[in-house]
Amino acid sequence: MSLTRRTMLTGAAVAALASQLGARVALAQGSKTIKFAFPQDFTKIYTFVTSEYSQGQRDYISLINGRGGIGGYMIEPDVSDHANDQPRAIEAYERAKAQGAVLIDPLSTPVARALVPRALEDKINLITAFSGRSDAADGTAFPYVLPMSPNYWTQAGLLIDFFKQQDGGSLQGKTICFVHIDTPFGKEPLPILEKLAAKEGFKLQAFPYTPPGNDQSAIWPQVRRARPDWTMFWGAAVGQTVALTEAVRNGLDMNRVSSSVWLSESDMQVVGADQTVGVIKVEPCASGRDPKIIQDILKEVVGAGKGAGPEDKVGTSYYNYGVMLAALMLEGVRRAVEIAPNGPVTGEWLNAGLTSIKEFTAEGMIPPTTITPEDHQGGGRARIARWDGARFVPATDWFSANQDVVWEEVRKYSEEFKKTGK
């Protein structure tokens, strides 16, 4: 992956980040603080998203801290690099626990899975947005694991429903190709897709590719020969740009090619902004700079010289994902403060706030989201967005779909977890 495509944390950048955080924490001294831990992968696997996502998180926290915090509390973020290494991530988790962190967001599926038992035992809120276990939507099995976003089963269900509506309300006899990285993440949507194929009457053809996905040349001619009515490609980082490049090369109709949330403006530029016009993806929050929250960040944080990263990244898809999750986290803090203004600030205290979020929209940036002790996904709403050559434009309003099928799968696996811990 070219370093010009993404901002990565070099040693100098890590030092600069530490300096920024030190200044921010100093400003919080004398106030009541709530510690969040953000050990994430800045240097190994998830570099395609982490820098922008983290930048969005930190800028939103700076926005709220700059306004005096929440109910007298300031948010103290601790950002570090676990490099997608589980022992290193566990060390970061234990350090955060010792320092009193009540929330941790590792932004990594293998790391999140490794931390689940610890978070449940320690009652520390583990955020697994767009990662981790899809069955963590079931709060009765995972009380301290919170996706707070449409899981991969939901994303697949949303895309199938969109295909159906585009094809006049029926997928009977249609062919849908699913091109995916051959990892647990890549294979995760398959049970949902298989159930929906049986229910809706379409033919599903799956094409796995070897990670990380640099070479997919043998896969896409097979996809072309299958003459798909719709194609879903499911990967991350270089796998996504290679998949899209091969789809273009093999003459697939871009208006019928789709992705999960893991597709960004940078990806489209790499493949060719004009060549990819029409490609669709699941969008969990508004992208771009139009949302009021993004405008406020530009004015009050970036404009004041307190931004956490390059200004040109503000408003990108992954930056806005970070803002989305930070907004949900801090809404949980607001609710916790309402429930128990004087704390004590513990994981249980914050969990009560997080699981009482109701119809929260982050001033219109995200779909109305309700987190309950039973539903940690938040309702499963998102929208479909289509690339117009310059940006992703909404093709639908916020909606949910096929949640009966999704929750059947959620409960199947969460019940197994309750019995076995696996």
N, C-alpha and C positions, 0 to 999 in steps of 0.2 A: 504494500500500500504506500503510495507516494505521500511524503510528509507535507506536500503542498495542498493535499486534499483535506486534511484534518489538522486541527491544532492539537498537538500532543504535549504532555508535560515532560520536558527535558529536566535535567538536574537543576538548571537555572530557573526553569519555570516553577519547579517544586519549591525552590527557595523563595521565589517571589510570592508564591501562594502562601507559604508559611508566614511571610512578612505581612501580607494582607490580613490574614486571619488573626495574627497577633494584635494588629491595630484595632481590628473589629472587637476582639475580646476586651481589649483595654477600655474601649468606649463603654462596654457593658458593666465594668466594675462599679460596685456600689448599688447595682440593681439586682433583683432576683433573676436568676438565669435558669434556662432549661437547656440541657445538653443533648444535641443530636450528633450522631456519628455517621459520617459518609465515607467509609473505606470503599473505594471503587477502583476499577481497573483502568488506569491512565496509560499503561505502557505495554500491554501484551495483546489481549484478544478483543476487548470491547472498546478499543480506542476510537472506532468509527463513531461512537455515540457519547462516550463518557465526558469528554471535555466540554461539549456543548450542553449536555444535560446538567452537569455540575455547575456550569456557569449560570444557567437559568435558575437552579436551586439557590445558589448563593446570592444572586442579584435580588431575588424575591425576598429572601430573608433580610438582606440589607435594606430593602424598601420598608419592610415592616419595623425592623429595629430602628430605622431612621425616623419613623413616626412615633417612636416611644414604646415600641413593643406591644404586647398584648396583656392588658390588665396588670401592668406593672412588671411583667416578665419580659426579659430579652432572650432571644434564641441564640445559643452559642454553638455554631457548627464546627465539627472537627473533621477536616477533610484529609484523607491519606490514600496511598496507593497500595492495593493488595495484589495487583498484577494478575488477578484471576488465579492466584495460588491459594489453595485451601488452608494449609498451615499458617501462611501469612495472614489470611483473612481471619482465621480463628484467633490469632494473636491480637489482631486489631480489635476484634470483638471483645476479648477479655480485658484489654486495656480500656476500651470504652465503658465496659461494665464497671470496672474499678473506679472510673472517674465519674460515675453517676449518670451516664447516658441513659435516656429512657426510650430512645428510638434509634434504629440503625437501618441504613439503606445501602446495600452492597451492589445493587445493579448488576447482578450476575446470577444466572440460573444455577450453576454448580455450587457457587459459594452460598447462595440462599438455601439450597437444599441441605448443605452441610450444617448450616446454622439453625435450622428449624428446631431440632431437639433442645439446643441451648436456649433459644429465645423462649420456647414454651416453658422450660423449667425456671428460667430467670425472670419471666414476665417482663421482657423487654420487647417493644413493638418492632417487629421485623417487616420492613416495607419491601414488597416484591413486585413492584409495578413492571409490567411487560417482561417478566422473568419469573423464575421459581416454578412452583407447582401450581397448575391450574386448579387442582382440587382445594387449594387454600382459600378459595372463595367461600368454603363452608366454615364459618366461624365457630360452629359447635365443635369441630374437630381441631381447628387451628386458631384458638382465641387470640393469640398474639402474632399471627402472621396475616398481613394485610396487603393484598394486591392493589386495592383501591383503583382499579383500572380494568378494562375489558381483557380477560385472559385469552389465551390462544384458541381455546375452543369457541369462545364467544366471537372472536374475530373471524374464524372460519364460517360460523353460522351467519354472521352479518353479510359476508361476501356472497354466500350461496343465496340468501334472500334477495340481495341486490340483483344477482344474475337472473333470478326467477322473475322479478318485477320487470326487468329490462326485456325479457323474452315473453311478455304477455301473460305472466302469471303461471307459467308451466315450464318445467325442465324435463318433462317426459321425453325420453329418447335422445336427449342431448349428451354430448361428451365433454367432460371436464377433466383437464390434465392438471396434476398436482406435482410440480417440480420442487424437490426439497433437499436440503442438506441432510446427509445420513447420520443424524445425531438424535438424541432424545427430543431436543427442541424441534428439529425438523419433522420428526415423525409424530409429534404430539397431536396435530389436528386430525390425523388419519381416522381414529375411532369416530369422531363427529362426522367427518366427510363420508365414511362408510355407512353410517346410520342414515344420513340425509340422502345418500344415493338410493338406498332402499326405500325411503319414504317418498322421495320426489321422482324416482324413476329415471335418474340420469346414470350414465356410465362413468365410473371414476377410474382413471388410469394414473398411477403414481410412478414417478421417475426420480429415484434418489441419486444424489451425486456425492462423491467423496469429499469430505471437508479438507481445506476451507472453501473449495469451490473454484479454484483458479482455472481449472479445465473442465468445461461442460460441453465440449464440442461433440461428444458422442451422444449426448442426451437429446439435444434440441432438434436434430433431424428426425428422431423418433417422435418427438412431440408434433412436429410439422406433419409427418405422415399419419398421425392419429386424427388429423383434421378436427381439432378441438373447437367446440363452440365457445368455451371459456378456458383460460389458463391461469392457474395460481402459482406464483413462485414464492418459496418460503425459505429464506435464509437470512444472512446478515453480512455486513461488511463487504468484502470483495466478492462473496458469493452472489450478492444482489446485483452488483454492476455487471458481473460476467453473465448472469442469467438474462438480464435485460439486453445486454449486447447481443447474445445469441438469439434471443427472441426477435430482435430487429433483423439480424442477419438471415434468419430463416423465414422472414416474411410474415410473421404473425400480425394479426390486426391488433394494433396497440390499444384500441378501444375495448378489447376483450382480454387484456392481460392485467393481472391484479397482484397485489402484495398485501402482506400484513402491515403493521405499523412501521416496520423497519425499512423505510424508504425515505430518502431525504432529498432536498434540493441539490446537495452536492452530488448525490448519485446520478441524478438526471443530467447534470452538467458533464459528468465524466463520460456517460454514454452518448450524450448529445441531446441538448434541450429540445431541439426541433424534431429529432428522430423519434422521440419518446412521447410526443403529444398524444394524449388520450389515456395513458396508463393510469390505473386507479389503485388506491390504497385505502386501508382503514385509517381514519383520522380520529384519535381520542380527544383532541382539543383543537381549537383554532390555531392555524399557523399564521405566520406573517406578523406585521407590526400594528395591525388595526385594533386588536383587543385593548381595552382600556388599561388593563394591568401592564401590558407591554409599553404603552405610551407613558404610564406613570414611571416605570423603570427607566425609560430613556430620559425622562426629565429629572427625576429625583435621585437616581443612582448613577447612571452613566453620565448624565450631564453634569453631575457634581464630582466627577472624577473618581467614583467609588466602584466602578464596574469590575466584575471578576474576570473579564476576558475581552477579546476583540469585539469592538462595537458592531462589526459587520455580521457577527453571529447572532446578534439579538433579533429574535423573530423567526429564526430557522425552526424547522420542525422539532429537532431534538432539543434545542434550547427551550422551546415552549413546553415540551414534555417535562423538562425539569421544573419550569415555573408551575405547571399544573400540579405536580406532586408536592412541591413546597407549599402551594396554596392549600392543598388538602391537609397536609400535616399541620399547618398553622391554624386552619379552621378547627382541627381537632384540639389544638391548644386552647383556642377561644372557647370551645364548648366545655373543655375541662375546667377552665377558669370560671365559667358560668355555674358549673355544677358544684365545684369546691374551690372558691377563690383563694383560700389559704393552703391549698394542697393537702397533704405533702406531695411534692413533685416526685412521683414514682411512675414506673411503667403502668401500674394499674390505674393510676390517676389519669394518665394520658389516654390509656385504652378506653376508659369510660367516655372521654371526649371524642376520640376517633370513631367509636361505634355509635355515636349519636348524631353524626353529621346528617343533615336532612336537606335534600333538594338544593345542595350547594352548587353554584354555577361559576364561581370566581369572576363575578361581574360579567357574565356572558361568555367567558372563554372556554368553558367545558360544559358538557351536557349536565342537566340536573342530576346530582349524585347523592345518593343516600346510602350510608354505611350503617349496618345494624350488627348486633352481636351474632346474627345468623348469616348475613350476607356481607362478606368482606370485599366483594367485587364492586359493589356500588350500583347495581342495577343493570350492568351490561350494555349501556348505551354508548354509541359512537356514531360516526357518520362516514360516508364514502366520499372521498375527494378525488378529483381528476386533474392530471397535469395538463396545463394549457400551453406549455412552452416556456413559462416564466415562473409559475407558482402552482401550488395545489389549490384548486377551486372546489368548494363543496358541491357535490352532485346530489346530496340528499340532506334532509334535516337530521337532527339527532334521532336515533331510533334503536330499538332492541329487536332481536329476532331469534327464533329457535332456542329460546331459553329453556323450554321444557326438555329438549334433547341435551342441552349443555348441562343442566342441573341433574339430569339422570346420570350423566357421566361423572359429574362432580361428586355426587353422593356415593356412587359405586366405589370410587377410589378413596374418598374420605372415610367411609365406613371401614375399609380395609386398613387405613392408617390407624383408626381408633383401636382396631384389634391387634395390629402387629407393630405399629410405630414405624412402618415403612411405606 
